[in-house]
Each structure stands twice: as structure tokens, then as C-alpha cells.
Amino acid sequence: MATTESDILDVERIREDFPILQREFGGEQLVYLDNAATSQTPDQVVDTIAHYYRHTNANVHRGLHQLSQEASIAYEEAHDRVADFIGAEGREEIVFTKNTTESMNTVAYAWGLAELGPGDEIVLTEMEHHAALVTWQQIAKKTGAEVKFVPVDDEGYLDMDAARELITDDTEMVSVVHVSNTLGTINPVSEIADIAHDHDALCFVDGAQSVPHMPVDVQDIDADFFAFSGHKMCGPTGIGVLYGKEHLLEEMQPYLYGGMMISKVTFEDSTWHELPWKFEAGTPVISQGIALAEACDYLDDIGMENVQAHGERLAEYAYDRLSEFEGIQILGPPGDDRSALVSFNLGSVHAHDTSEILNEFAVAVRAGDHCTQPLHDKLGIPASARASFYIYNTEAEVDKLVEALEATEELFA
């Protein structure tokens, strides 16, 4: 018997937590399919932010008064909650940043500049987001290291035989995206981490598209570093997470300097605070961190296994419906082997035109290169349209997408 969305999630009940989904444009109710860029935020998380500012607003770790103590406890406990959500050993391994990109840059500058030099190799993949590709590319230029790329095959999978050849004893860092934000490919990151470790290299996993959509255990993956963003997982903008194995973070020097990250300062020198605070200079993302913890609670109440099953089922349904269009190009693996997104081009219609027409039907999708320009260059296309799904999306909304695409096809016929 086929599984229906009601067998997995009570989607209609979940949608009640997201008032924005009731918005209408031109008489059409919003169909929000841009979740790979930013998910919507439930009332529970919004209420947490409002409660903080109405009742607890104060700087952390800097005051003995009641508000500061309450804010400090909530902020520290948020680190504990996030650590539990991804299977880290404790708060010492959880650094709050402003997004995945800043997490990547923190390691690239704090570790990369100190450890890399001529003759060293950094191995990436051809499907990396610019947050990883550009960052490690520029660090390589600064240090004299070489960047290599694991190729993507015609179906959108990594060439693992090539990966085994490219990762050598000269490799110092392997940085790999867990789930491609363009192809929907779910990469075998545990296997890649094992290969890296066999050559005494470190492994950095970009989890921006995995943590919101599936259960993640960083210790099971054995990632040395792992990064993700709150705004893609029902949390607020302006909050990201860097996980790092404690011994690596202990060895690294801070990336940013200033208040809160210090232990002792003299006119001659300074020493650093304990983990994770030595990497959180200045007034940190207090309300965002507390709200991210609430987002973790919200998703755990639903069940990450259920979140994954719902998203993958919608992606497969969308893949099958989109395949009905003659001449459509769908990027990435088959519909039954991908995460919760589908990127495509409708015949010769440019992705930007597709997105603009869909907007007339109140269907919100992403159009462009999705911060994967080199991958699009390899595929020989300037851009693609992307429909990405989350816990509040339905098959009916996929059908609405298809209806809008039929109108688009007719318009450009």
C-alpha cells in the first residue's frame, strides 16, 4: 500500500503553526517551495524570541544581575540542546555563528591558515556550495595548497572511485556537502570521512541541507567539523552552528578577537576563554541561539525520521509529476533516491522566466545557480528552477506547481 502524507505527518495541524502560509497573492494562496533557501518559522519559535526580548533581554556572561544570569543560563543551555540534537558530546563542541558560511570560514581561517602550506591538498566535490568552494579556494591561494574536486557523474552522484584516488597522504582537509542543494543527492559522508581519516586528513561536512531534513549524528558520521544554519530548520535567521571535535577546537586559535572570548588581557598579551566561548567574540547571537533550541524541540516533537520520510516522499512525487513534461530536464538522482528538493529546467524556458510566471500563481520557487555556479557550468546550463519541500508542504501544492508549469509551457510554446 502506498504511503500517504497523512500516514507520516499531520500536515494540516503543522500548517496551523505557520500563519504566513495563509497569505494570498492575487487571490491565490501562497505555495511556498523555497525551503532549501529558508524555511518558514513556527509560532513556537517566534514566541520564544518575543519572550526573550520581553522578559529576559540582557547581555550574557557579563552581569551579576538577575536578567543577565537568566539570559546566560538560557544561552548556555541552548548549546546543550543543539549538541544533543546532532549527537555531539557536549556544549564545548558547539560554536554559535551567524550561518553555515561563517562556520566554514571560522575553520578555514583558524585552522587552515595555520596548518596548510605548499604541497598540501584540499579535496572538495563538484557539487559544493560556494560557502565551501570559494572559502577553501581562497585559503588555498593564501597558503599555497592545492584544491582538488571529486567529480559528479551523469546521474548526480559522487564518483567514489575517484574520491579514493584523489584523497591521498598529501590531503589535509576533505570538505563535502552532506546533501546537495542543487541535485538533492545525499552523499555517503561517513564513508568519505573514513577515507579521509585513513590518510590522516580531516573531514568537514556541510550539513546545511541535511540537519533540517533527517536525523544527524556527528559522532556516527565521524565528522571532524560539521556546519549548519538555523534559518533552514524552523529557526531564526542570523544563527549558525559549527560543530568541532573538542580536541581540534582546543588546538585552534580564535578566528575573531574581542570581548567575551578572552580569559585574561594585559597590555602585552591575552589568553582565551574555555570552549566554546573562545570562538564567540563580542555580544553573541543570544536570542537566536535560544530560539534555535526551541526549533530543535519543535522538530524533535515531530520526529526527524518523520520529517525525512515526508520530505523524500514529496520529492519523489514531484519528480514523477515533473517527469510528465516532455523535454523537461531534472537535475540529480532518481526520484526515489534524493532529499526534499527537485531542480529542473522546463524545456528551453529560462529558469528566471519560469520562476516569474510561477510567482503569478503564488508559487514560490528558487531560480538561479543556487550558489553552485561551477556545477551548473559542468551541466552546461546557466541556471535552474528549484522546488524544495518541508514539513508543511503537501501533494496538493506539488499539483499546484505542475498546473502553474503547464501554464508556463503554454505561454512559451
C-alpha positions in Angstrom: 0.0 0.0 0.0 1.3 3.4 -1.0 2.3 5.7 1.9 0.3 9.0 2.1 1.4 12.2 3.7 -1.2 11.7 6.5 0.4 8.4 7.4 3.7 10.3 8.1 2.7 13.7 9.4 -0.4 15.6 10.4 0.5 18.3 7.9 -2.7 20.3 8.3 -2.1 20.5 12.0 1.5 21.6 11.4 0.4 24.3 9.0 -1.5 25.9 11.7 1.8 26.8 13.4 2.8 28.8 10.3 0.4 31.7 9.7 2.5 33.0 6.8 1.2 30.1 4.7 -2.3 31.6 4.7 -1.1 34.6 2.8 -2.6 35.3 -0.6 -1.2 37.0 -3.7 -3.5 38.0 -6.5 -6.3 35.8 -5.0 -4.1 32.7 -4.9 -2.9 31.2 -1.6 0.8 31.0 -1.2 2.6 27.8 -2.1 6.0 28.1 -0.5 8.5 25.8 -2.2 11.8 27.7 -1.4 12.7 25.8 1.8 16.2 24.9 0.8 16.9 28.7 0.9 15.0 29.5 4.1 12.2 27.5 5.9 9.3 29.3 7.5 9.3 29.8 11.3 6.6 28.4 13.5 4.7 30.4 16.1 6.5 28.5 18.9 9.9 29.8 17.8 8.6 33.3 17.2 7.1 33.3 20.6 10.4 32.2 22.1 12.1 35.2 20.5 9.4 37.6 21.7 9.6 36.1 25.3 13.3 36.7 25.4 13.1 40.3 24.5 10.0 41.0 26.7 11.2 39.2 29.8 14.9 38.2 29.7 16.8 40.6 27.5 20.3 41.2 28.8 23.9 40.5 27.8 25.3 37.2 28.8 28.4 36.3 30.9 28.8 39.9 31.8 26.5 40.7 34.7 25.6 39.5 38.1 22.1 40.9 38.0 19.1 38.6 37.6 18.4 39.3 33.9 21.9 38.6 32.9 22.0 35.4 34.9 18.7 34.2 33.3 19.9 35.1 29.8 23.3 33.4 30.4 21.7 30.1 31.6 19.3 30.0 28.6 22.0 30.8 26.1 24.3 28.1 27.6 21.5 25.6 27.7 20.8 26.3 24.0 24.3 25.0 23.3 23.5 21.8 25.2 20.2 21.4 23.3 21.9 21.8 19.9 24.6 19.4 20.9 22.0 16.8 21.8 20.1 17.4 18.5 23.2 16.4 16.4 24.8 13.9 18.7 27.7 16.0 19.9 29.4 15.1 23.2 28.6 18.5 24.8 28.4 22.3 24.6 32.2 22.5 24.3 31.8 21.2 20.7 29.1 23.7 19.7 30.0 27.2 18.5 27.3 29.6 17.5 28.0 31.6 14.4 25.7 33.6 12.2 25.3 30.9 9.4 26.9 27.9 7.7 29.2 30.2 5.7 30.7 31.8 8.8 31.2 28.4 10.4 33.1 27.3 7.3 35.2 30.5 7.3 36.0 30.0 11.0 37.6 26.7 10.4 39.3 27.8 7.2 40.9 30.8 8.8 41.5 29.4 12.3 42.7 26.0 11.2 43.5 26.4 7.5 45.9 29.3 7.6 47.9 27.7 10.4 48.0 24.2 9.1 48.1 24.4 5.3 51.0 25.1 3.0 52.6 24.3 -0.3 52.3 20.6 -1.1 49.1 20.2 0.9 45.8 19.2 -0.7 42.2 20.2 0.0 39.7 17.9 -1.6 36.2 19.2 -2.4 33.4 18.0 -4.6 32.0 19.4 -7.8 28.6 19.9 -6.1 29.9 22.1 -3.3 28.1 25.3 -2.3 30.0 28.5 -2.7 30.3 28.7 1.1 32.7 25.8 0.9 34.2 26.1 -2.6 35.0 29.8 -2.5 36.3 29.7 1.1 38.7 26.8 0.6 39.7 28.1 -2.8 40.8 31.4 -1.3 42.5 29.8 1.6 44.5 27.6 -0.9 45.6 30.8 -2.6 46.8 32.3 0.6 48.7 29.1 1.8 49.9 27.6 -1.5 47.8 24.5 -1.0 46.1 22.7 -4.0 42.4 22.2 -4.3 41.1 19.0 -6.0 37.5 18.1 -6.9 35.7 14.8 -6.7 33.7 14.6 -9.9 29.9 14.2 -10.1 28.6 11.5 -12.6 25.8 11.9 -15.1 23.2 10.8 -12.5 24.3 13.3 -9.9 26.2 11.0 -7.6 29.8 11.4 -6.5 32.4 9.3 -8.2 33.6 7.4 -5.1 36.3 5.6 -7.0 37.7 9.0 -8.0 37.4 10.1 -4.4 39.6 7.2 -3.2 42.2 8.2 -5.7 42.1 12.0 -5.1 42.3 11.7 -1.3 46.0 10.9 -0.6 48.6 11.2 2.1 49.1 14.8 1.0 45.4 15.6 1.7 44.9 17.7 4.8 41.2 18.5 4.5 38.2 16.9 2.8 35.2 19.2 2.7 32.0 17.7 1.4 28.3 18.7 1.3 26.0 16.2 3.1 23.1 16.9 0.8 23.4 18.9 -2.5 21.2 22.0 -2.5 21.0 21.7 -6.3 20.9 18.0 -7.1 19.2 16.6 -3.9 22.0 14.0 -3.7 22.6 12.5 -0.3 26.3 11.9 -0.1 27.9 9.0 1.8 29.7 11.3 4.3 30.6 8.6 6.7 32.4 6.7 4.0 34.2 9.9 2.9 35.2 10.6 6.5 36.7 7.1 6.8 38.7 7.6 3.6 39.9 11.0 4.8 40.9 9.6 8.2 42.8 6.6 6.5 45.1 9.3 5.1 45.3 11.3 8.4 43.2 14.1 6.8 40.3 15.9 8.5 36.7 15.9 7.2 34.4 18.9 7.2 30.7 18.2 6.4 28.4 20.9 5.2 25.1 19.9 6.8 23.0 23.0 5.8 20.6 20.8 3.8 20.8 17.6 6.0 20.2 18.7 9.6 16.8 20.3 8.8 15.6 17.1 6.9 17.0 14.0 8.5 18.4 12.6 11.8 22.1 13.5 12.0 24.6 12.1 14.4 28.0 13.8 14.0 29.8 11.1 16.1 28.3 8.3 13.9 29.4 10.2 10.8 32.8 10.8 12.5 33.0 14.3 11.0 35.8 16.4 12.4 33.8 19.6 11.7 30.1 20.0 10.8 28.2 23.1 10.0 24.5 24.1 9.5 22.1 27.1 9.7 19.1 27.8 11.9 17.0 29.5 9.2 16.7 26.3 7.2 15.3 24.3 10.1 12.4 26.4 11.5 14.8 28.6 13.4 15.6 32.3 13.0 18.0 34.0 10.6 21.4 35.1 11.9 22.2 31.8 13.7 24.5 29.1 12.5 26.3 26.2 14.2 29.9 25.0 14.0 30.5 21.6 15.5 34.1 20.6 16.0 35.7 17.7 17.9 36.8 19.1 21.2 40.5 18.4 20.8 40.6 20.2 17.5 38.8 23.3 18.8 41.2 23.3 21.7 44.2 23.3 19.4 42.8 26.0 17.1 43.4 29.7 17.7 40.4 32.0 17.6 39.2 33.5 14.3 37.7 36.7 15.9 39.0 38.6 18.8 37.4 40.9 21.3 35.2 40.7 24.4 33.8 37.5 25.9 36.3 35.2 24.2 39.2 36.2 26.5 40.3 34.8 29.8 43.0 37.4 30.8 44.2 40.5 29.0 47.3 42.6 29.7 48.9 45.3 27.7 51.4 42.7 26.4 49.2 39.6 25.7 45.9 37.8 26.1 44.7 34.3 26.8 41.5 32.7 25.7 38.3 31.6 27.3 37.3 28.0 27.5 35.3 26.3 24.8 33.0 27.2 23.1 33.2 30.8 24.2 36.7 31.4 22.8 35.1 31.3 19.3 32.2 33.6 20.1 33.7 37.1 20.3 31.6 40.1 21.3 27.9 40.1 22.2 26.8 36.7 20.7 23.6 35.6 19.0 21.7 35.3 22.2 18.0 35.4 21.2 18.8 33.5 18.0 20.5 30.7 19.9 17.7 30.3 22.4 15.2 30.3 19.6 17.3 27.7 17.7 17.0 25.4 20.7 13.2 25.8 20.5 13.3 24.9 16.8 15.2 21.7 17.8 12.4 20.9 20.3 9.8 21.6 17.6 11.4 19.2 15.1 12.0 16.5 17.7 8.4 16.7 18.7 7.5 15.9 15.1 10.3 13.3 14.8 13.2 13.7 12.4 12.6 10.3 10.9 9.1 11.5 10.0 10.5 14.8 8.7 12.8 12.8 6.4 10.1 10.4 5.2 7.7 13.2 4.4 10.3 15.3 2.5 11.6 12.4 0.5 8.1 11.3 -0.4 7.2 14.7 -1.6 10.4 14.9 -3.6 9.6 11.6 -5.3 6.1 12.7 -6.0 7.3 16.0 -7.5 9.9 14.1 -9.6 7.3 11.8 -11.0 4.8 14.7 -11.8 7.5 16.9 -13.4 8.7 13.9 -15.5 5.3 14.1 -17.3 6.5 17.2 -19.1 8.1 16.5 -22.4 11.6 17.9 -22.8 12.0 18.7 -19.1 15.5 18.5 -17.6 15.5 17.3 -14.0 18.9 17.5 -12.2 20.2 14.8 -9.9 19.4 11.3 -8.9 16.1 9.4 -9.5 13.1 10.5 -7.5 13.3 7.6 -5.0 16.9 8.4 -4.1 17.1 12.1 -3.2 16.4 14.6 -0.4 13.5 17.0 -0.3 14.1 19.1 -3.4 13.9 18.9 -7.2 15.8 21.3 -9.6 14.7 21.4 -13.2 14.5 23.3 -16.5 11.3 23.4 -18.4 12.4 22.8 -22.0 14.1 26.0 -23.4 12.4 28.3 -20.9 15.0 30.1 -18.7 14.7 29.3 -15.0 14.2 33.0 -14.2 11.2 33.2 -16.6 9.8 30.0 -15.0 10.1 31.5 -11.6 8.5 34.8 -12.6 5.5 33.0 -14.2 5.1 30.7 -11.2 5.0 33.8 -8.9 1.9 34.9 -10.8 0.3 31.8 -9.4 1.7 32.5 -5.9 4.1 29.5 -6.2 7.4 30.4 -4.7 10.5 28.6 -6.1 14.1 29.5 -6.4 15.7 30.2 -9.7 19.4 30.7 -10.5 22.6 28.8 -9.9 21.8 28.1 -6.2 25.4 29.1 -5.3 26.7 26.2 -7.4 28.0 28.1 -10.5 30.7 25.5 -11.3 28.3 22.7 -11.1 25.9 24.5 -13.4 28.8 25.2 -15.8 29.6 21.5 -15.9 26.0 20.7 -16.6 26.0 23.2 -19.5 23.2 25.3 -18.1 23.1 28.9 -16.9 20.5 28.3 -14.2 17.8 26.0 -12.9 14.5 26.3 -11.1 14.3 24.6 -7.7 11.3 23.4 -5.8 12.2 22.4 -2.2 9.9 20.9 0.4 9.4 20.9 4.1 7.1 19.6 6.9 4.2 21.9 5.9 4.1 21.1 2.2 1.5 18.8 0.6 1.0 16.8 -2.6 -1.8 19.3 -3.5 0.9 22.0 -3.5 3.0 19.9 -5.9 0.0 19.6 -8.1 -0.4 23.4 -8.0 3.2 23.7 -9.1 2.5 21.4 -12.0 -0.6 23.4 -13.0 1.5 26.6 -13.0 4.2 25.0 -15.1 1.6 23.8 -17.6 0.5 27.5 -17.9 4.2 28.5 -18.3 4.7 25.9 -21.0 1.7 27.1 -22.9 2.9 30.7 -22.6 6.3 29.9 -24.2 5.0 27.4 -26.7 
